[in-house]
Amino acid sequence: MSSSAESFIEVDSYQRAKSGQRISGDVFLSQKVKHEDRIVSVLADGLGSGVKASVLATMTATMAMKFTASTMDICRSAEVIMDTLPICSVRQISYSTFTIVDMSSTGETRIIEHGNPPFLLIRPKGEVHVEKIPILPKRWKDRLIHYSTFEVQREDRIIFFSDGITQAGTDDMRSPLGWGIENVERFARAQIDENPFISARELSRLLVVRAGEIDQLFVKDDTTCAVVYFRSPRPLLVLTGPPFNRARDQGLAMMAISTKGRKVICGGTTANILSRQLNRPIQNDMDQPRDAKIPPTAKMEGFELVTEGAITLGETLHLLEEGFAPETENGNSAVRLAKLLLDSDVVHFAVGTSVNEAHQNPDFPVELDLRRNIVKRIAQMLETKYMKRTFIQYL
């Protein structure tokens, strides 16, 4: 995911391995090219399934990412990959297919496709036609690739996937040829119509889940869907820790009410300061399921979430490191905070630097590092793994 002053590129994917396999033969990679403010995403589908397919797909995706993120021309990158990929001696096809999406923060987009189902460009208000240029050098025989270049608009989504999506339900009497690209597009549009701001993460998950349902929950092929969503950035302000000097409490409150977007409070002392400065009461959140390890949340007018501090932040960091799926977790405060972070694009942390004496106790759990260090690690994780844009301000 990448951001500019006026636009943001959200990229996410969801995947299921073929039933009976412990590893998927599909590989998805995404990388931010900071100095050029663009995102490169690659989906490779290795021939067959299991470990061998995974190795071939990993090799393909890694090459595609390396070449495309470099200064090499994207078409030349595809040529090098095609020259490197072996051909199956029996089926006379590449051992791995791939889709490469290269999008800049201005909306300029280039796509290379080889062997995967065609990508979808969904524009909520109207249809859009994209010209695909076929490239077929003689030395590749039937190994055709397609090249597209176009400008995306706000709220456009590019959806691309392995053939586990389009071929879901193959051989079923109701869909002998599989789900099919037209039905996939129809389903995706229906989800966007129902929820116009659905995230890339959630849309990709719904498509893979639906393909599994069509396969009657027995996934017949590795199934991966990726979504690139070009939109206005979604800001989030995380306020945590009391300021070093109490004279700055009012400044903390002014920041909270003047900042646009969603806001979260992490820390009881921070919540009490804001409650006093803003004259807004703190209320217990009776709707949250109880969790023995994570303190419960509270409510305050104008804030999406009010949580305890270090324990919740530490568990949130753990969830982000593990790459958790919000829909599979209970709704404790750390899960809710992690979900807010993932559903936001530009995250601003306002970190108070007053020392909390409880965290200096040598008997306190080691993993509860000083608040500022936990926040640094969360910000780094959001930047590197989830490609968010983050800022940290110390108070």
C-alpha positions in Angstrom: 0.0 0.0 0.0 1.3 3.4 -0.8 0.2 7.0 -0.3 0.6 10.4 -1.8 -0.9 13.6 -0.6 -4.2 13.0 -2.4 -4.4 9.3 -3.2 -3.7 5.9 -1.7 -3.1 2.5 -3.2 -4.4 -0.3 -1.0 -3.2 -3.8 -2.0 -4.2 -7.0 -0.3 -4.9 -10.7 -1.1 -6.5 -13.8 0.3 -5.5 -17.4 -0.4 -6.5 -21.0 0.1 -4.4 -24.0 -0.8 -5.8 -27.0 -2.7 -7.6 -29.4 -0.3 -5.2 -31.9 1.0 -2.1 -29.7 0.5 -0.3 -27.9 3.3 1.3 -25.3 1.0 -0.2 -23.3 -1.8 1.2 -23.4 -5.3 0.2 -19.7 -5.8 2.5 -16.9 -4.6 1.5 -13.2 -4.1 4.1 -10.5 -3.5 3.7 -6.7 -3.2 6.4 -4.1 -2.8 6.5 -0.3 -2.3 9.0 1.5 -4.5 9.4 4.5 -2.3 11.6 6.7 -4.5 9.1 6.5 -7.3 6.0 6.3 -5.2 4.5 3.3 -6.8 3.4 -0.2 -5.8 4.4 -3.4 -7.7 2.3 -6.5 -7.1 2.8 -10.0 -8.6 0.6 -13.1 -8.5 2.3 -16.3 -9.8 0.6 -19.7 -10.2 2.9 -22.7 -10.3 1.9 -25.6 -12.4 0.2 -28.3 -10.4 0.0 -28.0 -6.6 2.1 -28.5 -3.4 5.7 -27.8 -2.8 7.0 -28.1 -6.4 4.3 -25.6 -7.6 5.2 -23.3 -4.7 8.9 -23.3 -5.6 8.2 -22.5 -9.3 5.7 -19.8 -8.4 8.1 -18.3 -5.8 10.9 -18.2 -8.3 8.6 -16.5 -10.9 7.1 -14.0 -8.5 10.5 -13.1 -7.0 12.0 -12.5 -10.5 9.0 -10.5 -11.6 9.1 -8.3 -8.5 12.9 -7.7 -8.8 12.8 -6.8 -12.4 9.6 -4.7 -12.3 10.7 -2.7 -9.2 13.9 -1.9 -10.9 14.4 0.5 -13.8 14.0 -2.3 -16.4 11.1 -1.8 -18.8 8.1 -3.9 -17.7 7.8 -5.6 -21.1 11.5 -6.4 -21.0 11.0 -7.8 -17.5 8.4 -10.1 -18.8 10.7 -11.3 -21.6 13.4 -12.2 -19.2 11.0 -14.1 -17.0 9.6 -16.0 -20.0 13.1 -16.9 -21.2 14.0 -18.2 -17.7 10.8 -20.2 -17.0 11.0 -23.9 -18.1 8.2 -25.4 -20.2 6.4 -28.6 -19.2 7.5 -31.3 -21.6 4.1 -32.9 -21.5 1.7 -30.0 -21.6 4.0 -27.6 -23.5 3.1 -24.7 -21.2 5.0 -22.6 -18.7 5.7 -24.1 -15.3 4.3 -20.9 -13.9 1.8 -18.2 -15.0 1.9 -14.7 -13.7 0.2 -11.3 -13.5 2.2 -8.1 -12.7 0.4 -4.9 -11.7 2.6 -1.7 -11.5 0.7 1.3 -10.2 1.9 4.8 -9.4 0.4 7.2 -6.8 -0.8 9.3 -9.7 -2.9 6.4 -11.1 -0.7 5.4 -14.0 -0.9 1.7 -14.3 0.9 -1.0 -16.3 -0.2 -4.7 -16.3 1.5 -7.7 -17.8 -0.4 -11.0 -17.9 0.7 -14.5 -18.9 -1.5 -17.5 -18.5 -3.6 -16.3 -15.5 -7.3 -15.4 -15.9 -7.7 -11.8 -17.3 -7.7 -9.1 -14.6 -10.9 -7.1 -13.9 -10.9 -3.3 -13.7 -14.1 -2.3 -11.9 -15.2 1.3 -11.9 -18.3 1.8 -9.7 -19.8 4.4 -12.0 -19.7 2.9 -15.5 -17.9 0.4 -17.6 -14.3 0.9 -18.8 -12.5 -0.7 -21.7 -8.8 -1.5 -21.4 -6.8 -2.3 -24.6 -4.5 -5.3 -24.2 -1.5 -5.5 -26.5 -0.5 -9.1 -27.3 3.3 -9.8 -27.3 4.4 -13.0 -29.0 8.1 -13.2 -30.0 8.9 -16.1 -32.2 11.1 -17.9 -29.7 8.2 -18.4 -27.3 6.0 -20.2 -29.8 2.6 -20.2 -28.0 3.6 -18.4 -24.8 1.6 -15.3 -25.2 1.6 -12.3 -22.9 -0.6 -9.3 -22.8 0.5 -5.7 -21.9 -1.9 -3.0 -20.8 -1.4 0.6 -19.7 -4.0 3.0 -18.5 -4.9 5.6 -15.9 -7.1 4.5 -12.9 -9.6 6.9 -11.2 -10.5 7.2 -7.6 -12.5 4.2 -6.3 -11.3 2.0 -9.2 -10.3 -1.6 -8.2 -8.1 -4.0 -10.1 -8.9 -7.6 -9.3 -6.7 -10.4 -10.4 -6.6 -14.1 -9.4 -5.4 -17.6 -10.1 -7.6 -20.0 -12.1 -8.7 -21.6 -8.9 -11.3 -18.7 -8.8 -12.6 -18.9 -12.4 -12.5 -22.8 -12.5 -14.3 -23.2 -9.2 -17.1 -25.7 -9.6 -15.7 -27.3 -12.8 -17.4 -30.6 -13.6 -20.4 -29.7 -11.4 -23.6 -30.2 -13.3 -24.6 -26.7 -12.5 -21.4 -25.1 -13.8 -19.5 -27.7 -15.9 -17.1 -25.0 -17.1 -16.5 -23.5 -13.7 -17.6 -20.2 -12.1 -16.3 -18.2 -15.1 -14.9 -14.7 -15.5 -18.3 -13.1 -16.1 -19.8 -14.5 -12.9 -16.7 -13.5 -10.9 -17.1 -9.9 -12.1 -20.8 -10.0 -11.4 -20.2 -11.2 -7.9 -17.4 -8.6 -7.3 -19.6 -5.8 -8.5 -22.4 -6.9 -6.2 -20.1 -6.8 -3.2 -19.0 -3.2 -4.1 -22.6 -2.1 -4.8 -23.5 -3.4 -1.3 -20.5 -1.8 0.4 -18.9 0.9 -1.8 -15.9 1.3 0.5 -15.2 -2.4 1.0 -11.4 -2.9 1.6 -9.1 -4.8 -0.7 -8.6 -7.3 2.1 -12.2 -8.0 2.6 -13.1 -8.1 -1.1 -10.3 -10.6 -1.9 -11.4 -12.7 1.0 -15.1 -12.8 -0.1 -14.1 -13.9 -3.6 -12.0 -16.8 -2.4 -14.6 -17.8 0.1 -17.3 -17.8 -2.6 -15.1 -19.9 -4.9 -14.7 -22.4 -2.0 -18.5 -22.5 -1.6 -18.9 -23.2 -5.3 -16.4 -26.0 -4.9 -18.6 -27.3 -2.1 -15.9 -26.5 0.4 -13.5 -29.0 -1.2 -11.0 -26.7 -2.9 -9.9 -28.4 -6.1 -7.1 -26.0 -7.0 -4.9 -23.4 -5.2 -7.1 -20.3 -5.0 -5.7 -16.8 -4.7 -7.3 -13.4 -5.3 -5.6 -10.0 -5.1 -7.2 -6.5 -5.2 -5.5 -3.1 -5.9 -7.8 -0.3 -4.7 -7.1 3.3 -5.7 -8.8 5.7 -3.4 -8.6 8.8 -1.1 -6.5 8.0 2.0 -8.2 7.0 5.2 -6.6 8.6 8.2 -6.4 7.3 11.7 -5.1 9.1 14.8 -3.8 7.0 17.7 -3.4 8.9 21.0 -1.4 7.0 23.6 0.4 8.1 26.8 0.2 11.3 28.8 2.3 14.2 27.6 5.7 14.8 29.3 4.4 18.1 30.8 0.9 18.5 32.1 0.8 21.9 30.5 0.5 20.0 27.1 -2.7 18.2 28.1 -4.8 20.9 26.4 -2.7 20.6 23.3 -3.4 16.8 23.2 -7.2 17.6 23.5 -7.0 20.2 20.7 -5.2 17.6 18.5 -7.9 15.1 19.1 -10.8 17.4 18.1 -9.1 19.1 15.2 -7.7 16.1 13.4 -9.9 14.7 10.6 -10.7 11.0 10.4 -11.1 8.2 12.9 -9.4 8.4 16.4 -8.4 5.9 19.0 -7.2 6.3 22.6 -4.8 3.7 24.0 -4.2 4.1 27.7 -6.3 4.8 30.8 -4.4 7.9 31.8 -4.6 9.3 28.2 -8.4 8.6 28.3 -8.8 10.4 31.6 -6.9 13.4 30.4 -9.1 13.7 27.2 -12.2 13.1 29.2 -11.4 15.9 31.6 -10.2 18.3 28.8 -13.1 17.6 26.5 -15.7 17.2 29.2 -16.8 13.8 27.8 -17.5 10.9 30.1 -15.8 7.5 29.7 -18.3 4.6 29.6 -17.6 0.9 29.9 -18.2 -1.1 26.7 -20.6 -3.8 27.8 -20.9 -5.2 24.2 -17.3 -6.4 24.0 -16.7 -10.1 24.7 -14.6 -10.7 27.8 -11.0 -11.8 27.3 -8.8 -13.1 30.2 -5.6 -11.7 28.8 -6.6 -8.4 27.2 -8.2 -5.5 29.2 -11.7 -4.5 27.9 -12.5 -1.4 25.9 -14.4 1.7 26.9 -16.4 4.3 25.0 -16.0 8.1 24.6 -17.9 10.4 22.2 -15.8 11.1 19.1 -13.5 8.1 19.4 -13.8 4.8 17.5 -12.1 2.9 20.3 -10.8 3.5 23.9 -8.4 0.8 25.2 -5.8 0.1 27.9 -2.3 1.0 26.9 0.8 -1.2 26.8 -0.8 -4.7 27.0 -3.2 -3.9 24.2 -0.5 -2.3 22.0 1.8 -5.2 22.6 -0.9 -7.8 21.6 -1.8 -5.6 18.6 1.9 -5.7 17.5 1.8 -9.5 17.8 -1.3 -9.8 15.7 0.2 -7.7 13.0 3.4 -9.7 13.0 1.5 -12.9 12.7 -0.6 -11.6 9.8 -3.9 -12.4 11.6 -7.3 -12.6 9.8 -9.7 -10.3 11.7 -12.7 -12.4 10.8 -11.3 -15.4 12.6 -10.5 -13.7 15.9 -12.7 -12.7 18.8 -13.4 -9.0 19.1 -11.1 -8.1 21.9 -9.5 -4.6 22.1 -6.3 -5.7 20.4 -8.1 -7.3 17.5 -10.3 -4.2 17.1 -7.3 -1.9 17.2 -5.4 -4.1 14.7 -8.4 -4.1 12.3 -8.7 -0.3 12.5 -5.0 0.0 11.6 -5.4 -2.4 8.7 -8.5 -0.5 7.4 -6.7 2.8 7.6 -4.1 4.2 5.1 -2.3 7.0 6.9 -1.7 6.4 10.6 -0.6 9.2 12.9 0.7 8.2 16.4 0.7 10.9 19.1 2.9 9.4 21.8 3.1 10.9 25.3 6.5 10.6 26.8 5.6 10.8 30.5 7.1 7.7 32.2 4.5 5.3 33.5 6.0 4.0 36.7 4.2 0.7 36.5 6.3 -0.2 33.4 9.6 0.4 35.3 8.8 -2.4 37.8 11.4 -5.2 37.3 8.6 -7.7 38.0 6.5 -6.4 35.0 6.5 -8.7 32.0 9.5 -8.2 29.8 7.4 -8.1 26.6 5.7 -4.9 27.7 8.4 -2.7 26.4 8.2 1.1 26.9 5.2 2.4 25.1 7.2 4.5 22.6 9.2 1.4 21.5 6.1 -0.7 21.0 4.6 2.1 18.9 7.8 2.3 16.8 7.6 -1.4 16.1 3.9 -1.2 15.2 4.6 1.8 12.8 7.5 -0.1 11.2 5.3 -3.2 10.8 2.6 -1.1 9.2 5.1 0.5 6.8 7.0 -2.7 5.8 4.5 -5.5 5.9 1.2 -3.6 5.2 2.6 -0.7 3.2 0.8 2.0 5.2 2.1 5.5 5.7 2.8 6.3 9.3 3.9 9.3 11.4 5.0 9.4 15.0 4.8 12.6 17.1 6.1 12.7 20.6 4.4 14.9 23.2 
